[in-house]
């Protein structure tokens, strides 16, 4: 098994950890183009069912359920 020839610097260690910690930050969100709700990127809007300016999911409204 290979062994390191030199000590890994603190800067290099911190850069490696920063890449991992960036993934733990808040998820990417955006506004729905159709209704303006805050949604996760690359997901259909749960309130209106639109994704990329097309309706892909039929959403049941409260009025229809009553």
N, C-alpha and C positions, 0 to 999 in steps of 0.2 A: 504494500500500500504506500502511496506517495505521502511524503511529509513536507510541510511548508519549509522553504529555505529561509524566509524572513518573517518577522512579526507583522501581523496585520495592523495597520495604523488605526488610530481612533477615528480619523476622518472617514476612512474606507468602511469601517464597521458602522458608523452612524449613517452613511449613505445607504448601506444595505438595509439597515433597520427602517430608514425613512420610506423606502419603497414598500415595505411590508405594512407600516403603520398608515400609509396613505390609503390602503385598501380598507382599513377599518373605519374611515371617516364616514360621514353621512352619505346616504345613497344619492345618486344623481336624480334630481327632480326637475320638472318643467311644467309649464301651464298647458293644459289641453287646448288645442287650436279651435275646438268646436265650442266648448262650454266654459273654459277658463279655470277649471278645477286644477289643483296641483296633483300631478301624477308622477309615477316612476317612468323614467325613459324606457323606451322599447316595450311598453305595456299598453294594452287597451285601457281607455278611461273607464273606471268602474261606474261613473255616474251617467255617462251618455253612450258608452259602447263604441266610440270612434277611435280609430288608430290610423294615422297618416291620411287624414281627411276622408276616410271611408268608414262606414259603420260595419264593424266586424262582429259585434256581439249585440244581441237584442237584450235590452235592459228592461226588467219589469219595474213599472212605476208604482208608487204607493196608491195612486188613484185606481189603477187597474186591479190591484189586489183587494181593495175594499169592496 
